[in-house]
Amino acid sequence: MQERKKVAFYTLGCKLNFSETSTIARDFTKEGFDRVDFSEEADIYVINTCSVTENADKRFKSIVKQAQKLNPDAFVAAVGCYAQLQPEELAAVDGVDLVLGATEKFKITSYINDLSKNDMGEIHSCEIEDADFYVGSYSIGDRTRAFLKVQDGCDYKCTYCTIPLARGISRSDTLQNVLDNAAEISSKGIKEIVLTGVNIGDYGKGEFGNKKHEHTFFELVEKLDDVEGIHRIRISSIEPNLLKDETIQFVANSKSFVPHFHIPLQSGSDELLKKMKRRYLKQTYTSRVEAIKKHMPDACIGVDVIVGFPGETDELFLETYNYLANLDISYLHVFTYSERPNTEAVDFDGVVPVNIRKKRSKMLRGLSSKMRSVFYEKQLNTERTVLFEDENKEGYINGFTENYVKVKAPWNPELVNTLQKVKLTEVDEDGLVRFEFVG
Ligand code: SF4
């Protein structure tokens, strides 16, 4: 009897990539493959790449090396954003056998009838304009929460960003499909769903393959809140100009949506926001934070910010620093600007030296950890619900409250993937929150 083949996956980048890897992995299982961990020997290794990750090329090469060490005869395939943007570069990496672009990645199982190694990586790529159709996906089994893809691509033209070049135009899943996927996920015992996409606030555009908006993000949120059996729904990230008051008020009174918003800001200088071609200025951003805190004073607000963008003088950086320091927000994700091929910003004047970029990044990360502990302190003595994760971390179990406070307790397998009512008691030396069970 022929032995079942083994497949392993390595995912770089965002929640969207993780949801797509999980969907592709389910296709392999349907084709009779056994999924193994990437640290194990496999017959085929699939690497889902990212174009935003710094040093994406170095990371990719080291992951291919890792696979080759485990099984030098294994077939290595690359998919994802980097594979769409730089297929030749990836195909030339020693050990790579197949590179699939945005239109082919979900058809990978039709490219692997013959797993014998190729001298040079075989490329099946496309013009990004061809990637105008939508493929649904969600992650399950990899973590305590499921990443549910609702939208793909982006029609914005931010001057530092390659994502529209890697993922194509903005398009959405049908509302019914999203609701079906959500119900399917909750029927598998998953307690939390994280909505993901590239520009999810633009949900509804291209739902039926045209440019029209059939539904809005607000309608999606409303309908999802009615799906039976879902305990918690988290909005992964949403553009400030697309986060409407009605959505904020609905989340504040909803059954399942949690009071946690992640809103990209990128800069606290209107001058730089214009150069970035962002679709809002500071005033709009401030109004979003104020609207959230008005309806949900304990909501958690995470902020993406880029440091070192061309033209960011010391004064403009300090403007960003002070703006952030005076906002009622909870933590920052700090990205150091790095030049990306085929973006407008690559040709901009006022290039910031790399050592200055690093210094500014360090300053904002310092500010972020201060913000997080202030936010955590404010939550002490409040009662929350924690969803416990499934990993024994050096004898401890972690979990997150609905407003994204990370807690820890001595490892107890009975807590895994359960929702528990707790009272937050103290922030311990490693910045995590201790609690006592209530009720
Ligand atoms: S909104 Fe801007 S930064 Fe975000 S994916 Fe679209 S182009 Fe890129």
Boltz pocket constraint, residues with backbone or C-beta under 6 A from the ligand:
constraints:
  - pocket:
      binder: B
      contacts: [[A, 154], [A, 155], [A, 156], [A, 157], [A, 158], [A, 161], [A, 162], [A, 163], [A, 164], [A, 198], [A, 199], [A, 239]]
      max_distance: 6.0
